[in-house]
Amino acid sequence: MANLRQLQKETTRRRLLEVALDLFVSRGYVATTIDDIASAAGTTRVTFYAHFESRQDLMRALIAELNEILDRHARAGTGGSTASPLVEAVQIGSRELLTEWLRNQAVRWPRIRPYILSATEASAVDPDIRGLFSGWVEEVVADVVEGLDAAGRFDPASRHFRGELAFANLDQTALYWMRTGGFEPGSGTEFDVLAETWWHLVGDGGSR
């Protein structure tokens, strides 16, 4: 019986997350209330609060799901996340390896599209989500810095900014695709420009 209750609880939580993500995309984060989410999930506000403290708490759970999709794992001792393939790609710095890593991210764009669009909108209007999303971005930048530190590439004072620029280019390219669908993820002129930019910003192309 205990196992059945736990399964029902997990099923309800999963339903709330799926419904919230759909509503955030179709209606927008601002226009979607907790009552909207609970109603669409076939439950109540009381049940929502049994699983999440707030919309921000639910968004935190969605970002955790995003990390899973992107193969980001807990970074020991920090409470944040890391992706060792990114650290390795930056450390080696070859055009081929960086392009391969970027392509592996791009093929996930269709799946992560609702997460990114929802988090981007939420961070624009909600200070708590803005801090949460900014922290997630910083974790990605930290991976780039770790790779550059290990490689000893570029002036140490420039490494963090290079990571920020690299992420911004990836983020804007992904958002462009998510909003227009103008090219095939992982290929096309836009992707080629992104890969070239990364190679010069954080790879060995910038040190030649």
GROMACS elastic network, one bead per residue, 0.5 to 0.9 nm:
[ bonds ]
;  ai    aj funct       b0    kb
    1     4     6  0.50364   500
    1     5     6  0.62945   500
    1     6     6  0.86440   500
    2     5     6  0.51536   500
    2     6     6  0.62165   500
    2     7     6  0.86126   500
    3     6     6  0.50540   500
    3     7     6  0.61208   500
    3     8     6  0.86091   500
    4     7     6  0.50227   500
    4     8     6  0.61505   500
    4     9     6  0.85422   500
    5     8     6  0.50499   500
    5     9     6  0.60938   500
    5    10     6  0.86085   500
    6    10     6  0.61564   500
    6    11     6  0.85026   500
    7    10     6  0.51172   500
    7    11     6  0.60360   500
    7    12     6  0.85880   500
    8    11     6  0.50076   500
    8    12     6  0.61562   500
    8    13     6  0.86090   500
    9    12     6  0.52146   500
    9    13     6  0.62427   500
    9    14     6  0.86126   500
    9    51     6  0.84685   500
   10    13     6  0.50848   500
   10    14     6  0.60633   500
   10    15     6  0.85274   500
   11    14     6  0.50887   500
   11    15     6  0.61187   500
   11    16     6  0.86736   500
   12    15     6  0.50043   500
   12    16     6  0.62042   500
   12    17     6  0.87026   500
   12    41     6  0.80680   500
   12    43     6  0.84775   500
   12    47     6  0.86205   500
   12    48     6  0.88908   500
   12    51     6  0.85524   500
   13    16     6  0.51440   500
   13    17     6  0.63416   500
   13    18     6  0.87362   500
   13    48     6  0.81409   500
   13    51     6  0.63139   500
   13    52     6  0.85992   500
   14    17     6  0.52013   500
   14    18     6  0.62290   500
   14    19     6  0.86132   500
   15    18     6  0.51701   500
   15    19     6  0.60313   500
   15    20     6  0.83890   500
   15    41     6  0.61309   500
   16    19     6  0.52603   500
   16    20     6  0.59457   500
   16    21     6  0.85222   500
   16    37     6  0.66733   500
   16    38     6  0.69324   500
   16    40     6  0.83983   500
   16    41     6  0.57887   500
   16    43     6  0.88278   500
   16    48     6  0.74514   500
   16    51     6  0.87746   500
   16    58     6  0.86899   500
   17    20     6  0.51630   500
   17    21     6  0.61409   500
   17    22     6  0.86680   500
   17    37     6  0.87076   500
   17    58     6  0.70703   500
   17    59     6  0.86164   500
   17    61     6  0.80070   500
   17    62     6  0.71376   500
   18    21     6  0.52631   500
   18    22     6  0.63299   500
   18    23     6  0.87277   500
   18    41     6  0.86077   500
   19    22     6  0.51387   500
   19    23     6  0.61702   500
   19    24     6  0.85590   500
   19    37     6  0.63386   500
   19    38     6  0.85035   500
   19    40     6  0.65926   500
   19    41     6  0.61106   500
   20    23     6  0.50857   500
   20    24     6  0.59746   500
   20    25     6  0.86049   500
   20    29     6  0.89107   500
   20    32     6  0.80788   500
   20    34     6  0.87136   500
   20    36     6  0.84848   500
   20    37     6  0.55215   500
   20    38     6  0.86314   500
   20    40     6  0.84673   500
   20    41     6  0.84653   500
   20    58     6  0.83135   500
   20    59     6  0.89151   500
   21    24     6  0.51351   500
   21    25     6  0.63733   500
   21    26     6  0.86966   500
   21    29     6  0.89917   500
   21    59     6  0.88070   500
   21    62     6  0.80048   500
   21   114     6  0.66664   500
   21   115     6  0.70842   500
   21   118     6  0.73047   500
   22    25     6  0.53408   500
   22    26     6  0.61370   500
   22    27     6  0.83283   500
   22   114     6  0.75308   500
   23    26     6  0.50380   500
   23    27     6  0.54090   500
   23    28     6  0.66839   500
   23    29     6  0.75722   500
   23    31     6  0.88564   500
   23    32     6  0.65359   500
   23    36     6  0.83157   500
   23    37     6  0.74405   500
   23    40     6  0.87831   500
   24    27     6  0.56007   500
   24    30     6  0.80352   500
   24    31     6  0.80285   500
   24    32     6  0.64258   500
   24   114     6  0.80248   500
   24   117     6  0.85197   500
   24   118     6  0.57448   500
   24   119     6  0.90000   500
   24   121     6  0.88553   500
   24   122     6  0.88535   500
   25    28     6  0.54437   500
   25    29     6  0.74058   500
   25   114     6  0.61037   500
   25   115     6  0.85542   500
   25   117     6  0.70604   500
   25   118     6  0.60970   500
   26    29     6  0.89451   500
   27    30     6  0.81255   500
   27    31     6  0.60451   500
   27    32     6  0.64440   500
   28    31     6  0.54743   500
   28    32     6  0.63052   500
   28   118     6  0.73219   500
   28   121     6  0.75549   500
   28   122     6  0.84678   500
   29    32     6  0.53530   500
   29    33     6  0.81602   500
   29   118     6  0.64994   500
   29   119     6  0.84625   500
   29   121     6  0.66555   500
   29   122     6  0.57995   500
   29   125     6  0.88916   500
   30    33     6  0.76696   500
   30   121     6  0.82711   500
   30   122     6  0.72579   500
   30   125     6  0.76757   500
   30   126     6  0.88192   500
   32    35     6  0.82313   500
   32    36     6  0.60862   500
   32    37     6  0.71981   500
   33    36     6  0.50385   500
   33    37     6  0.64564   500
   33    38     6  0.87281   500
   33    55     6  0.80754   500
   34    37     6  0.51065   500
   34    38     6  0.61538   500
   34    39     6  0.84944   500
   34    45     6  0.67504   500
   34    48     6  0.75344   500
   34    54     6  0.78399   500
   34    55     6  0.68350   500
   35    38     6  0.50925   500
   35    39     6  0.59207   500
   35    40     6  0.84266   500
   35    44     6  0.72839   500
   35    45     6  0.58243   500
   35    48     6  0.85990   500
   36    39     6  0.52321   500
   36    40     6  0.60618   500
   36    41     6  0.84931   500
   37    40     6  0.52741   500
   37    41     6  0.61203   500
   37    42     6  0.86733   500
   37    43     6  0.86271   500
   37    44     6  0.87870   500
   37    45     6  0.84638   500
   37    48     6  0.81909   500
   38    41     6  0.51044   500
   38    42     6  0.62773   500
   38    43     6  0.51006   500
   38    44     6  0.50768   500
   38    45     6  0.56934   500
   38    46     6  0.87059   500
   38    47     6  0.76566   500
   38    48     6  0.61519   500
   39    42     6  0.50667   500
   39    43     6  0.56587   500
   39    44     6  0.63220   500
   39    45     6  0.80343   500
   40    43     6  0.76004   500
   41    44     6  0.83399   500
   43    46     6  0.83712   500
   43    47     6  0.64843   500
   43    48     6  0.76405   500
   44    47     6  0.51933   500
   44    48     6  0.63544   500
   44    49     6  0.88505   500
   45    49     6  0.63421   500
   45    50     6  0.86846   500
   46    49     6  0.52675   500
   46    50     6  0.63840   500
   47    51     6  0.68159   500
   47    52     6  0.88293   500
   48    51     6  0.54718   500
   48    52     6  0.60307   500
   48    53     6  0.80833   500
   48    54     6  0.85270   500
   49    53     6  0.54711   500
   49    54     6  0.71656   500
   50    53     6  0.76227   500
   51    58     6  0.85836   500
   52    55     6  0.74304   500
   52    56     6  0.86043   500
   52    57     6  0.57782   500
   52    58     6  0.58655   500
   52    61     6  0.89178   500
   53    56     6  0.78460   500
   53    57     6  0.57622   500
   53    58     6  0.76830   500
   54    57     6  0.50611   500
   54    58     6  0.64039   500
   54    59     6  0.86653   500
   55    59     6  0.61471   500
   55    60     6  0.85655   500
   56    60     6  0.61674   500
   56    61     6  0.87182   500
   56   122     6  0.89722   500
   56   126     6  0.85668   500
   56   128     6  0.69745   500
   56   129     6  0.62919   500
   56   132     6  0.89283   500
   57    61     6  0.64739   500
   57    62     6  0.88176   500
   58    61     6  0.50609   500
   58    62     6  0.63760   500
   58    63     6  0.87919   500
   59    63     6  0.62185   500
   59    64     6  0.85514   500
   59   115     6  0.89951   500
   59   118     6  0.86487   500
   59   119     6  0.73976   500
   59   122     6  0.86837   500
   59   129     6  0.75677   500
   60    63     6  0.51506   500
   60    64     6  0.63003   500
   60    65     6  0.87558   500
   60   129     6  0.80222   500
   60   132     6  0.73856   500
   60   133     6  0.88107   500
   61    65     6  0.63479   500
   61    66     6  0.86813   500
   62    66     6  0.62215   500
   62    67     6  0.87115   500
   62   115     6  0.69183   500
   62   119     6  0.86916   500
   63    67     6  0.62680   500
   63    68     6  0.87124   500
   63   115     6  0.72617   500
   63   116     6  0.87620   500
   63   119     6  0.79090   500
   63   132     6  0.88312   500
   63   133     6  0.81243   500
   63   136     6  0.82355   500
   64    67     6  0.50949   500
   64    68     6  0.65269   500
   64    69     6  0.89050   500
   65    68     6  0.50449   500
   65    69     6  0.63587   500
   65    70     6  0.86810   500
   65   115     6  0.87209   500
   66    69     6  0.51115   500
   66    70     6  0.62051   500
   66    71     6  0.85586   500
   66    72     6  0.84618   500
   66   112     6  0.68066   500
   66   115     6  0.67641   500
   66   116     6  0.83995   500
   67    70     6  0.50742   500
   67    71     6  0.60263   500
   67    73     6  0.71321   500
   67    81     6  0.76772   500
   67    82     6  0.89629   500
   68    71     6  0.50086   500
   68    72     6  0.58606   500
   68    73     6  0.73157   500
   69    72     6  0.76789   500
   69   108     6  0.79280   500
   69   111     6  0.82764   500
   69   112     6  0.75788   500
   70    83     6  0.82028   500
   70   105     6  0.72608   500
   70   108     6  0.76995   500
   70   112     6  0.85481   500
   71    82     6  0.85677   500
   71    83     6  0.65355   500
   72    75     6  0.88870   500
   72    81     6  0.57989   500
   72    82     6  0.52154   500
   72    84     6  0.80206   500
   73    80     6  0.81877   500
   73    81     6  0.50655   500
   73    82     6  0.53655   500
   73    83     6  0.63479   500
   73    84     6  0.85825   500
   74    77     6  0.86760   500
   74    78     6  0.80560   500
   74    79     6  0.65302   500
   74    80     6  0.57470   500
   74    82     6  0.62207   500
   74    83     6  0.88308   500
   75    78     6  0.58479   500
   75    79     6  0.63225   500
   75    80     6  0.53718   500
   75    82     6  0.54865   500
   75    83     6  0.87479   500
   76    79     6  0.69752   500
   76    80     6  0.79295   500
   76    81     6  0.84137   500
   77    80     6  0.82677   500
   78    81     6  0.80675   500
   80   135     6  0.83980   500
   80   136     6  0.77899   500
   80   139     6  0.65904   500
   81   136     6  0.79079   500
   81   139     6  0.61492   500
   81   140     6  0.80388   500
   82    86     6  0.84456   500
   82    87     6  0.83823   500
   82   139     6  0.65593   500
   82   140     6  0.69417   500
   82   142     6  0.80961   500
   82   143     6  0.63469   500
   83    86     6  0.55717   500
   83    87     6  0.66783   500
   83    88     6  0.89399   500
   83   140     6  0.78395   500
   83   143     6  0.69146   500
   84    87     6  0.50044   500
   84    88     6  0.60989   500
   84    89     6  0.85304   500
   84   143     6  0.76926   500
   85    88     6  0.50568   500
   85    89     6  0.60169   500
   85    90     6  0.86041   500
   85   101     6  0.73466   500
   86    89     6  0.50777   500
   86    90     6  0.61927   500
   86    91     6  0.84530   500
   86    98     6  0.81501   500
   86   101     6  0.67780   500
   86   102     6  0.89447   500
   86   140     6  0.85518   500
   86   143     6  0.65503   500
   86   144     6  0.69832   500
   86   147     6  0.77525   500
   87    90     6  0.53699   500
   87    91     6  0.60626   500
   87    92     6  0.87163   500
   87   142     6  0.88851   500
   87   143     6  0.52158   500
   87   144     6  0.58958   500
   87   145     6  0.80825   500
   87   146     6  0.62569   500
   87   148     6  0.81504   500
   87   150     6  0.88158   500
   88    92     6  0.61585   500
   88    93     6  0.82229   500
   88    97     6  0.88366   500
   88   147     6  0.62425   500
   89    92     6  0.53895   500
   89    93     6  0.58063   500
   89    94     6  0.74335   500
   89    97     6  0.55901   500
   89    98     6  0.54605   500
   89    99     6  0.89586   500
   89   100     6  0.86493   500
   89   101     6  0.69427   500
   89   144     6  0.88822   500
   89   147     6  0.74984   500
   89   203     6  0.83982   500
   90    94     6  0.78942   500
   90    97     6  0.82827   500
   90    98     6  0.68202   500
   90   143     6  0.84391   500
   90   144     6  0.61927   500
   90   145     6  0.84819   500
   90   146     6  0.83944   500
   90   148     6  0.62997   500
   90   151     6  0.80350   500
   90   199     6  0.88782   500
   90   202     6  0.64037   500
   90   203     6  0.60377   500
   90   204     6  0.87493   500
   91    94     6  0.87252   500
   91   144     6  0.82296   500
   91   146     6  0.78708   500
   91   148     6  0.55703   500
   91   149     6  0.77722   500
   91   150     6  0.60088   500
   91   152     6  0.84413   500
   91   153     6  0.83184   500
   91   202     6  0.87796   500
   91   203     6  0.78180   500
   92    97     6  0.76828   500
   92    98     6  0.86174   500
   92   147     6  0.79432   500
   92   148     6  0.88691   500
   92   151     6  0.70218   500
   92   203     6  0.75364   500
   92   204     6  0.78774   500
   93    96     6  0.84874   500
   93    97     6  0.70401   500
   93    98     6  0.66048   500
   93   147     6  0.86221   500
   93   148     6  0.85622   500
   93   151     6  0.82688   500
   93   199     6  0.70584   500
   93   202     6  0.69584   500
   93   205     6  0.77859   500
   94    97     6  0.54122   500
   94    98     6  0.61976   500
   94    99     6  0.84387   500
   94   199     6  0.71464   500
   94   203     6  0.60516   500
   94   204     6  0.60003   500
   94   205     6  0.75766   500
   95    98     6  0.53454   500
   95    99     6  0.59689   500
   95   100     6  0.85129   500
   95   195     6  0.76018   500
   95   196     6  0.76221   500
   95   198     6  0.83443   500
   95   199     6  0.55167   500
   95   200     6  0.88194   500
   95   203     6  0.69617   500
   95   204     6  0.76437   500
   95   205     6  0.73315   500
   96    99     6  0.51968   500
   96   100     6  0.61308   500
   96   101     6  0.87325   500
   96   199     6  0.89799   500
   97   100     6  0.50039   500
   97   101     6  0.62292   500
   97   102     6  0.86267   500
   98   101     6  0.51316   500
   98   102     6  0.61780   500
   98   103     6  0.85315   500
   98   195     6  0.70488   500
   98   198     6  0.72605   500
   98   199     6  0.67877   500
   98   203     6  0.74957   500
   99   102     6  0.50859   500
   99   103     6  0.60163   500
   99   104     6  0.85614   500
   99   186     6  0.88315   500
   99   192     6  0.84645   500
   99   194     6  0.87602   500
   99   195     6  0.54206   500
   99   196     6  0.82577   500
   99   198     6  0.82938   500
   99   199     6  0.81192   500
  100   103     6  0.50621   500
  100   104     6  0.62035   500
  100   105     6  0.87504   500
  100   186     6  0.89506   500
  101   104     6  0.51337   500
  101   105     6  0.64831   500
  101   106     6  0.87704   500
  102   105     6  0.50991   500
  102   106     6  0.61572   500
  102   107     6  0.88150   500
  102   170     6  0.82234   500
  102   186     6  0.73765   500
  102   191     6  0.86182   500
  102   194     6  0.84747   500
  102   195     6  0.70415   500
  102   198     6  0.89803   500
  103   107     6  0.62397   500
  103   108     6  0.87869   500
  103   185     6  0.75210   500
  103   187     6  0.77942   500
  103   191     6  0.83142   500
  103   195     6  0.87705   500
  104   107     6  0.55840   500
  104   108     6  0.69701   500
  104   186     6  0.75583   500
  105   108     6  0.53960   500
  105   109     6  0.68952   500
  105   185     6  0.88347   500
  105   186     6  0.80282   500
  106   109     6  0.52132   500
  106   110     6  0.83402   500
  106   174     6  0.73728   500
  106   184     6  0.89126   500
  106   185     6  0.50942   500
  106   186     6  0.51068   500
  106   187     6  0.87287   500
  106   191     6  0.86289   500
  107   110     6  0.71425   500
  107   111     6  0.84447   500
  107   184     6  0.87853   500
  107   185     6  0.55619   500
  107   186     6  0.61000   500
  108   111     6  0.54107   500
  108   112     6  0.61930   500
  108   113     6  0.83780   500
  108   185     6  0.82819   500
  109   112     6  0.51464   500
  109   113     6  0.55715   500
  109   116     6  0.89753   500
  109   174     6  0.69320   500
  109   177     6  0.82224   500
  109   178     6  0.73361   500
  109   185     6  0.71083   500
  110   113     6  0.53223   500
  110   114     6  0.82866   500
  110   178     6  0.75668   500
  110   185     6  0.84398   500
  111   114     6  0.73923   500
  111   115     6  0.83342   500
  112   115     6  0.52730   500
  112   116     6  0.61713   500
  112   117     6  0.85825   500
  113   116     6  0.53279   500
  113   117     6  0.60594   500
  113   118     6  0.84275   500
  113   174     6  0.85686   500
  113   175     6  0.83130   500
  113   178     6  0.61147   500
  114   117     6  0.52744   500
  114   118     6  0.59168   500
  114   119     6  0.84067   500
  114   178     6  0.88676   500
  115   118     6  0.52935   500
  115   119     6  0.60357   500
  115   120     6  0.84244   500
  116   119     6  0.51966   500
  116   120     6  0.58891   500
  116   121     6  0.85183   500
  116   175     6  0.80649   500
  116   178     6  0.88879   500
  117   120     6  0.51415   500
  117   121     6  0.62017   500
  117   122     6  0.85218   500
  117   175     6  0.77434   500
  117   178     6  0.79879   500
  117   179     6  0.88152   500
  118   121     6  0.53069   500
  118   122     6  0.60236   500
  118   123     6  0.85056   500
  119   122     6  0.50041   500
  119   123     6  0.59129   500
  119   124     6  0.85611   500
  119   129     6  0.74739   500
  119   130     6  0.84355   500
  119   133     6  0.70067   500
  120   123     6  0.52847   500
  120   124     6  0.64514   500
  120   130     6  0.83940   500
  120   133     6  0.79533   500
  121   124     6  0.52618   500
  121   125     6  0.68964   500
  121   126     6  0.86761   500
  122   125     6  0.55230   500
  122   126     6  0.56769   500
  122   127     6  0.86310   500
  122   129     6  0.61807   500
  122   130     6  0.72312   500
  123   126     6  0.53121   500
  123   127     6  0.65952   500
  123   128     6  0.76293   500
  123   131     6  0.76063   500
  123   132     6  0.80842   500
  123   133     6  0.66120   500
  123   134     6  0.83750   500
  124   127     6  0.77212   500
  124   129     6  0.82659   500
  124   130     6  0.66059   500
  125   129     6  0.82024   500
  125   130     6  0.77671   500
  126   129     6  0.53532   500
  126   130     6  0.60355   500
  126   131     6  0.87069   500
  127   131     6  0.61809   500
  127   132     6  0.85609   500
  128   131     6  0.52642   500
  128   132     6  0.62815   500
  128   133     6  0.86723   500
  129   133     6  0.58728   500
  129   134     6  0.82158   500
  130   133     6  0.51967   500
  130   134     6  0.58763   500
  130   135     6  0.83948   500
  131   134     6  0.50662   500
  131   135     6  0.60523   500
  131   136     6  0.86447   500
  132   135     6  0.51543   500
  132   136     6  0.64041   500
  132   137     6  0.88472   500
  133   137     6  0.62783   500
  133   138     6  0.86073   500
  134   137     6  0.50364   500
  134   138     6  0.61540   500
  134   139     6  0.87221   500
  135   139     6  0.63934   500
  135   140     6  0.89883   500
  136   139     6  0.51668   500
  136   140     6  0.67763   500
  136   141     6  0.89194   500
  137   140     6  0.52583   500
  137   141     6  0.63694   500
  137   142     6  0.86476   500
  137   164     6  0.84386   500
  137   167     6  0.76934   500
  138   142     6  0.59855   500
  138   143     6  0.86850   500
  138   163     6  0.89815   500
  138   164     6  0.80385   500
  139   143     6  0.65215   500
  139   144     6  0.89924   500
  140   143     6  0.52196   500
  140   144     6  0.67247   500
  140   145     6  0.89030   500
  140   163     6  0.80482   500
  140   164     6  0.87522   500
  140   167     6  0.74479   500
  141   144     6  0.51288   500
  141   145     6  0.62862   500
  141   146     6  0.86203   500
  141   160     6  0.68622   500
  141   161     6  0.86142   500
  141   162     6  0.85242   500
  141   164     6  0.58654   500
  141   166     6  0.81671   500
  141   167     6  0.67894   500
  142   146     6  0.60302   500
  142   147     6  0.85865   500
  142   160     6  0.74781   500
  142   163     6  0.74583   500
  143   146     6  0.50321   500
  143   147     6  0.62758   500
  143   148     6  0.86877   500
  143   163     6  0.82588   500
  144   147     6  0.51561   500
  144   148     6  0.62471   500
  144   149     6  0.85682   500
  144   159     6  0.79611   500
  144   160     6  0.78182   500
  144   162     6  0.82522   500
  144   163     6  0.54322   500
  144   164     6  0.87766   500
  144   166     6  0.85275   500
  144   167     6  0.89816   500
  144   202     6  0.75895   500
  145   148     6  0.50359   500
  145   149     6  0.59566   500
  145   150     6  0.84926   500
  145   156     6  0.88458   500
  145   159     6  0.56841   500
  145   160     6  0.57851   500
  145   161     6  0.89873   500
  145   162     6  0.81894   500
  145   163     6  0.62997   500
  145   202     6  0.89242   500
  146   149     6  0.50739   500
  146   150     6  0.61578   500
  146   151     6  0.86047   500
  147   150     6  0.51629   500
  147   151     6  0.62202   500
  147   152     6  0.85342   500
  147   153     6  0.88286   500
  147   202     6  0.88658   500
  148   151     6  0.50102   500
  148   152     6  0.58467   500
  148   153     6  0.54343   500
  148   154     6  0.74873   500
  148   156     6  0.83082   500
  148   159     6  0.67461   500
  148   202     6  0.71821   500
  148   203     6  0.84212   500
  149   152     6  0.50175   500
  149   153     6  0.68283   500
  149   154     6  0.87864   500
  149   156     6  0.73735   500
  149   159     6  0.79480   500
  150   153     6  0.80097   500
  151   154     6  0.89110   500
  152   155     6  0.82787   500
  152   156     6  0.79545   500
  153   156     6  0.78427   500
  153   159     6  0.83824   500
  153   202     6  0.81661   500
  153   203     6  0.82499   500
  153   204     6  0.77965   500
  153   207     6  0.75196   500
  154   157     6  0.83618   500
  154   158     6  0.69276   500
  154   159     6  0.68239   500
  154   202     6  0.83683   500
  154   206     6  0.83041   500
  154   207     6  0.72047   500
  155   158     6  0.54045   500
  155   159     6  0.67211   500
  156   159     6  0.53564   500
  156   160     6  0.80240   500
  157   160     6  0.72009   500
  157   161     6  0.81493   500
  158   161     6  0.54792   500
  158   162     6  0.61188   500
  158   163     6  0.87410   500
  159   162     6  0.50292   500
  159   163     6  0.62345   500
  159   164     6  0.87124   500
  159   202     6  0.80467   500
  160   163     6  0.50357   500
  160   164     6  0.62969   500
  160   165     6  0.87294   500
  161   165     6  0.61707   500
  161   166     6  0.84867   500
  162   165     6  0.51164   500
  162   166     6  0.60496   500
  162   167     6  0.85755   500
  162   201     6  0.59953   500
  162   202     6  0.64364   500
  163   166     6  0.50451   500
  163   167     6  0.61327   500
  163   168     6  0.85220   500
  163   201     6  0.80340   500
  163   202     6  0.71982   500
  164   167     6  0.52033   500
  164   168     6  0.60931   500
  164   169     6  0.86702   500
  165   168     6  0.50187   500
  165   169     6  0.62122   500
  165   170     6  0.86638   500
  165   198     6  0.88976   500
  165   201     6  0.77493   500
  166   169     6  0.52740   500
  166   170     6  0.63483   500
  166   171     6  0.86238   500
  166   194     6  0.88336   500
  166   197     6  0.76422   500
  166   198     6  0.59503   500
  166   201     6  0.66371   500
  166   202     6  0.73519   500
  167   170     6  0.50635   500
  167   171     6  0.59260   500
  167   172     6  0.84750   500
  168   171     6  0.50373   500
  168   172     6  0.60000   500
  168   173     6  0.84354   500
  169   172     6  0.52808   500
  169   173     6  0.60933   500
  169   174     6  0.85167   500
  169   194     6  0.67046   500
  169   197     6  0.79292   500
  169   198     6  0.82024   500
  170   173     6  0.52253   500
  170   174     6  0.60921   500
  170   175     6  0.85678   500
  170   194     6  0.68051   500
  170   195     6  0.89830   500
  170   198     6  0.86296   500
  171   174     6  0.51256   500
  171   175     6  0.60691   500
  171   176     6  0.85015   500
  172   175     6  0.50229   500
  172   176     6  0.59765   500
  172   177     6  0.85879   500
  173   176     6  0.50694   500
  173   177     6  0.63511   500
  173   178     6  0.86243   500
  173   190     6  0.73278   500
  173   191     6  0.76203   500
  173   194     6  0.72817   500
  174   177     6  0.51860   500
  174   178     6  0.60663   500
  174   179     6  0.86128   500
  174   185     6  0.85180   500
  175   179     6  0.59974   500
  175   180     6  0.83576   500
  176   179     6  0.53495   500
  176   180     6  0.59672   500
  176   181     6  0.73977   500
  176   182     6  0.78380   500
  177   180     6  0.52113   500
  177   182     6  0.59187   500
  177   183     6  0.67578   500
  177   184     6  0.83099   500
  177   185     6  0.75637   500
  178   181     6  0.57736   500
  178   182     6  0.86703   500
  179   182     6  0.84909   500
  180   183     6  0.83754   500
  181   184     6  0.74935   500
  181   185     6  0.85718   500
  183   186     6  0.86236   500
  183   187     6  0.73014   500
  183   188     6  0.61194   500
  183   189     6  0.81955   500
  183   190     6  0.75239   500
  183   191     6  0.84231   500
  184   187     6  0.55663   500
  184   188     6  0.64246   500
  184   191     6  0.86015   500
  185   188     6  0.78470   500
  185   191     6  0.74340   500
  186   191     6  0.59612   500
  186   192     6  0.83776   500
  187   190     6  0.75451   500
  187   191     6  0.53513   500
  187   192     6  0.67560   500
  188   191     6  0.54563   500
  188   192     6  0.62325   500
  188   193     6  0.87702   500
  189   192     6  0.50130   500
  189   193     6  0.61783   500
  189   194     6  0.86322   500
  190   193     6  0.52199   500
  190   194     6  0.63139   500
  190   195     6  0.87867   500
  191   195     6  0.61936   500
  191   196     6  0.85699   500
  192   195     6  0.51510   500
  192   196     6  0.61328   500
  192   197     6  0.85388   500
  193   196     6  0.50643   500
  193   197     6  0.60566   500
  193   198     6  0.86449   500
  194   197     6  0.50996   500
  194   198     6  0.62750   500
  194   199     6  0.86871   500
  195   198     6  0.51617   500
  195   199     6  0.61997   500
  195   200     6  0.87845   500
  196   199     6  0.51267   500
  196   200     6  0.64196   500
  196   201     6  0.86082   500
  196   205     6  0.85731   500
  197   200     6  0.53279   500
  197   201     6  0.59844   500
  197   202     6  0.84890   500
  198   202     6  0.57264   500
  198   203     6  0.65403   500
  198   205     6  0.87227   500
  199   202     6  0.58109   500
  199   204     6  0.65370   500
  199   205     6  0.52722   500
  199   206     6  0.67767   500
  200   203     6  0.56336   500
  200   204     6  0.68660   500
  200   207     6  0.77346   500
  201   204     6  0.85336   500
  201   205     6  0.77129   500
  201   206     6  0.59076   500
  202   205     6  0.79212   500
  202   206     6  0.68739   500
  203   206     6  0.60930   500
  203   207     6  0.77077   500
  204   207     6  0.52781   500
  204   208     6  0.66838   500
  205   208     6  0.55913   500
